[in-house]
Amino acid sequence: MVSHRRPSQSGLTRSVARGTVLSAAAATAAALTAVPAGAEPRDTAEATRARIDRLHQEAEQATEKFNKAGEHVEHLNEQVRHAQDRVARSQERINRMREALGSVAGAQYRSGGMDPALALLLSKDPDSYLEAAATLDRISERHTSALADLRREQRGLGQERAEAAQDLAELERSRSAVARHKRTVERKLGEARRLLNALPAEEREAYDRASRSSRGELPDLSGLVAGSPHAAAATTAARSVVGRPYVWGANGPSGFDCSGLVQWSYAQAGVGLPRTSQAQAHAGRRVSLAEARPGDIVTYRSDASHVGMYVGNGQVVHAPYPGASVRYDPVGMMPVNSVTRV
């Protein structure tokens, strides 16, 4: 756990020299006040911006894990529901079979006594009776068939209950993973936000402008051909939400994280995409960056932890990071991992 107590000034200087990860407030103080000998103040501001970039990257990586775990929880919820339905249906079938056998036993009892075979048939452990039935020779062929059916149903019910229990346990583990990844994202984004807010106003503006294109309207894209009709529709959808806020873990329509924007845009075109950028990178055919067309999915960094949509003229539309809105930026704003045509 990182300490949030402010160290002494000498402690800050030693921490900067060691490159230790500080709490958000201490990191800001180190970047802006503890200037090493011979360094320019702007150098430290650039170092702070670089740290903010790293925190945003780490938060995106954690967000991808959060989204993946959340997707798994949704899948398991459905799986558990189906398993529980199967258990309930099996139990109903077993109850009907036992009731039918019980009716036969009742009729025999009223007519002068119950056949011991039926008494065993209705016991809680019919398997042991079935094994002995060949030597006891007390059960009719019809009852043997009924007992065999009952045994199969009971075994199937036991297996279904075991599978449902396993699914429930996995569901709880996945929910815990979602909560853990959420805490990681919130911690890193909170630190990045505090660092950014501690920068002088001109440095905050410089950070927002660095390697970024204008937030205004994209230059005319008429004449540019999308990779497919649904890619064209997805591009139109993505462009329609420029200016809406980045909200981590969100997939529209009021806010988006990076992969949420791509997923939502293609959903408007009637195409279902995976939730994470890593999975979206494999959602279609890979093409080179030189071949990119509007609607192509562009993933970034070696781990494909960020994603945007190519819109033409060397630009992508994407949800950059908290505090920024969905906007256009140069396709080369960070190292390109892949370009995928859906």
N, C-alpha and C positions, 0 to 999 in steps of 0.2 A: 504494500500500500504506500503510495507516494504521500509524503508529509505535506501538509498545507500550512505549516508554520513558517513565517518569514525568517530566514537566517540573517545573521549579522552581515554587514557590508563586506567584511573580510571573508566570510563564508561564501558570499556570492562570487567574489573574485576567484576563490579556489575552485568553486563549482564550475565556473565557466572554463577555467583552465583544464579541468578534468573532463569536461563535456558531459557532466551528469545531467540526467533529466530532472528538471525542477518542477515544482508546482507552477500553475499558470501565472500567479502573481509574481513569484520569484523569478520565473523565466523572463517575464517582461522587464523586470527591474534589471536583470543581468544583461539583457539585450540592449537596453536603452541607457543604462547608467554606468555599468561596469565595463568601460571601454578599455581593451588592452592597449598597452603602450604602442604608439605608432599607428593605431587604427583610426579610421575616419568614422564619424558617427553614422554616415550612410552605410558603411560596411555592416555595422551592427543591425541597422534597420533591415538590410537585405537578408541578414542571417535570420532575423525574426520572421520575415516573410517566408523564407525557405522552411522554417520550422512549421509555420502555419500550413504551408503546402503539404508537408509530410503528415501533419495531423489530419488534414482533410483526406489524404490518400489512405491513411490507416483507418480512418472512420469509414471510408467507402468500402474498404476490404471487410471491415466488421459488418457493415450494412449488407454486403452480399451474403455473408454467413447468416445474418438475421433473416434476410428474405428467403434464403434456401431452407432454413429451419422452419420458418413460418409456412412455407409451401409444403414441407413434410408433415407438419401438424395438420394442415387441411386434408392432406391425403389420408393420414392416419385416422382422423375424425370420421371420414367416410368409411374407411376400412372397419373401424370399430363398430360403427352403426350397422353395417352389413353383417358383421360377425354376430352381433347381438340379435339381429333379426333371424339369422339362421338358427341360433340357439333356441329362440322362442318358438320357431316353427317346429324344430325337432322335438322339443318338449311337448308341444301340442299333439304331435303324431304319436308319441309314446303314451301320453295320457289316453288318447282314443283307443290305442291297441290294448292297454291294460283294462280299460272300461269294457271293451268287447269281450275280453277273456273273463273278466269278472262277471259279466252277464251269464256266460256259459256256466261258470262255477256256481252262481246263485241258483240257476235252474236245476243243476244236479243236486244241490243241497236240499232244495224243496222237494225233489222227487225221491229222497231217501238217503242222501249223503253225498259229500263231495269226493270225487276221484282224487286220491293222493297226488296224482300227476298234475291236476289243475292247481292244487294247493302249492305244489312246488313251482308250477308255471308262474304263479302270481307272487312268488317270493321276491325279495329284493336282490337275490343272487341266482338268477335263472341259469347262468353259465354252468354252475356246478351240476345242476340237474341235467342240462343237455348232454354233458359229458357222460352222465350215468344212465341216460335214457336207453341206450342200446342194450344194456344188460338188464335194466329193470323191466323193459318191454311193457311199460304202463301208459304210453302216450300214443295217441293216434297220429296218423300221418298229417292230418290237418293241424293238430296242435303242435306237432313238431315244426311245421312250416311257420306257424304263428310265432312260436318261441324263437325260431331262428331270425325272423324279421325283427322281433323285439330286441334281440341281442344286438343285431346290426345297428338298429337305431340308437340303442344305449351307448354303444361304442362310438358311433358317429357324434352323438351329443357330447360325450366326454372329450373327444378331440376338438370339437368346435369350441367348447368352453375353455380348453387349454389355449387354443389359438387366440380367442378373444382376450384372455388374461395377458398373453404376451403382447398383443396389440395395445392394450391399455397401459402396460408398463412402458412400452416404447413411446407411447403418446406423452406420458408424464416426463420421460427423459427429454423428448423433443421440446416440450413446453419449457423445461428448465434451460435448455440450450437457447431458446428464443430470448428468455429473460436475461441470460448471461451476455449474449451478444448485444442486446439492447443497452445494458449498462456500459459495455465497452464503447459503443458508439456515442452515447450521451457524454461519457467522460472525455473522450477525445474532442468531440465537437465543442463541449464547454470550454476546454482549455484553448482550442483554436480561437473561439469567439472572444475570450478574455484577452488573449494576446493581440488580436486584431484591434479590439476596442482600445487597448493601451497605446497603440501607435498614434503619433500625431496625425491630424486630419489629412495633411497632404500625403503622408505615407500610406494611409488607408486608401486614399484615392489612387495613388500610384499602384498599390497592390491590385486593386480592382481593374486597373487599365492594363496591367502587364500582360503581354501576349494575348490580349483579348481584342476582339473586334467591337465595332460600335453596337450598342443595344438597339439602334434604330432599325428601320426596315431593311431587309436584305435587298441587295441590288436585283434588278430585273432578272428573273429566271425563265422567262418565256423562251421556248425553243428547246429547253433541256428535257430530255426524254428519261422518264423513270424506268427502272428495271422491269416493271410489270404494272398492270392496272391497279393491283392492290398496294403496290409500293407507292404509286402516285397518290392514292387515297390516304395512305399512312403519312406521307409527306405533308399533304394538306392539313391533316389532323394535327401533326406536330407543330406546324407553323401557326396554327390557330391558337395555340396556348402559349406562345412567346409572351413573356412578361409575368406569367404565373410563378408563384414561389417554389423554390426547392424545399421539399419536406421529406426528410429521410423516412424510408419505409412506405412512402405513399405512391400510389399508381393512379392518381387522378380522381376526378377531373379538376379539383381545386388546387392541388399541389402534387409535386412529383419528385421522386429521386431519379437518378439517371436511367436505371433499367425500367423503372415504373413508367417513365415517359415513353420509351420505345414500346413497351408492352401495350400501354393504353392506345398509342397511335395506331398500331397494327390491329388492335381490337376494333377500332372504328372502321377499319377496312375489312372486317370479318375474318381476320386471321388471328388464331391463338398462338401466342409466343410464351416461352418459359419466363419465369419471374426474374431470374438473375442474369447479369451481363455475361457471365461465363457460359451459361446455357444458351443465351441468345447468339453467341458467337458461332454456335453449331446448328443454328436453326435453318440454315439454307446452304447455298453453294458459295464457296470462297472465291473471291475475285481479287485482283490486285488493286492497289490504291489508284493506279493510273486508269483503271477501268471503272472506277466508282461512278454510280449514277444515283439520282435522287431516290431516296427510300432505302438505300443500302445501309446496313448496320455497321458502325465503326466502333470497335472495342480498342481500349487503350491499356498501356502498361503490359509488362510480361505476364501478369496474372489476369488480364482482362477484367480488372475491377472497376473500370469506368466505360461507359458506352454513350454514343450519340448516334444521330441519324444524318447521313450525308444528304445535303439539299442542293448541291451544285455550286459552281464558281469557287471551289476550294473551301466551302464552308460546311459546318455541321450545325444542327440544332441540338441542344442538350440541356440537362439540368445540372449546373456546375457544382454547387456546394451550398450549404446553409448560408442564408443572408443574400444569396444571389438569385436572380430569376431565371426561368427558362429563356435561353438566348442563343444567338448565332455566334460561333467562334471559328477560327481557322481550323481546318481538319488536322493540321500539324501542331496543334496547341500542346500536345504531349506525345510520347512515342506511341505510334499506332501498332496495335497487336494484330488485328485482322479486319478485313472488310467482307461482309457476308450479304449475299443477295437472297432474299426470301422469295 
